[in-house]
Amino acid sequence: METRRQSATRASLNVYANVTGNTGSNSWSGHRTATGIGSLSDIKIGYSNLRSAHPEEVGAGSITMKAAIEYPPGTYTTVRWGGANSKVLAPGDLALSDPINLTIPEDTYFQVHSNVVGAAWSEALIPPRAANNEGVQRGTTTDRTQNPSGMTIANGSVALVPNLIIGRQVTAKRSAIILGDSVSMGILETVPAEYLGFQAIALGNAMGWVQAAQPSIAAYEFGGVPGFTGTDALRMKVMTVGATDCIESLGQNDVADGTPLTLAEIQQGKVYIWYQLQARGIRVWATTITPKSNSSDSFATQANMSPAARQGPGGTRVALNAWIRAGAPLLNGVAVADATSGAIYAGDAGHPVKGWFEIADLVEVNTSGAFTRDTGIWKLSYLATSDGLGTHPNTAGATAMAAGIDVNTILA
């Protein structure tokens, strides 16, 4: 069993398929070691030939990976697998590197340079930042892991990055999985911010983490709801390596994507995920779910906003959040109403959830803009309006949401 922990920021599962016709790609991605760990050593880098899609997909064909760590600046350490400087990954494979003979102090920036060759692979929403000499080069099989010549150093939107950066810590510290949908990914926040998504903003580099969120994903896709297709076993396998905790924020797409899930089915999907994580020794922290809003004037004014279907008073999202706020009561592994005789609650022995964080209250208002619970209406100044969906926070909104996550509670 792997005892190293996720110890740096900005590792991510693969999300976006590469541009059709590319035969290879290079990326230089920036990461930061967690604070309070003393230093990071005996490092392993992990890549998979898996797309964390909707639902998950294995790769279309085999890919060949090469990588190097740049630390200190200008010094390159080759990443090896079984002593070789490259690794072929068949569709669905996860490959952890050999331990790397390198020690990086806590709270220190470093880069991972990744090279992939193959017919198809996937990338992550971890935007390169030109200010830190990060970038990508697509459409070439030339290995640039130790030679920046030809690299495009520029702000970007997606890049190939390690799925995992795990290692030994002088002072052991907790490490997190970020699990959610496009709200958790921060898809409409300002690029190139170092951290996108409210969970990542909250965590910063207080601990290592892996971004495992996926646009459009719903809780039922993990396979826990009879009658609904889905299994994210490979995603679960990758994201849980080296993790101790998970901040889980799924449910909006179960409510809003047109699938006729009942409250009980949504609860069942979430509970299934929680127990899957618990079985792997991972503590779960749930969040309340932010709304989806409509507008009669293209989101020009707060007054003309209203809740989308199933989002406001009497709606499924409101009932789901009420259950989470009550501590997600369970009886024999099934969601039940608050005060049900024999029910266990978040934090109780045997319950898969350690605790929960209030997020929805930080962005939900009435049509006058006053913070009001369960309206189904976003605070307009916190809402990204360019897509017209009424779902995604802008940078200000994600920052406000991040304040709802008590990182010190997770670290305790």
PyMOL commands that set and color helices and strands:
alter all, ss='L'
color gray80, all
select helices_A, chain A and resi 130-132+182-185+198-203+219-222+233-239+252-256+263-279+316-325+360-362+380-382+395-402+407-411
alter helices_A, ss='H'
color red, helices_A
select strands_A, chain A and resi 5-6+11-12+16-17+24-32+39-48+50-51+57-58+63-70+76-78+87-89+94-96+104-105+109-118+122-123+135-138+152-153+164-169+175-179+208-211+245-248+283-287+293-295+305-307+330-331+334-335+353-357
alter strands_A, ss='S'
color yellow, strands_A
deselect
rebuild
show_as cartoon
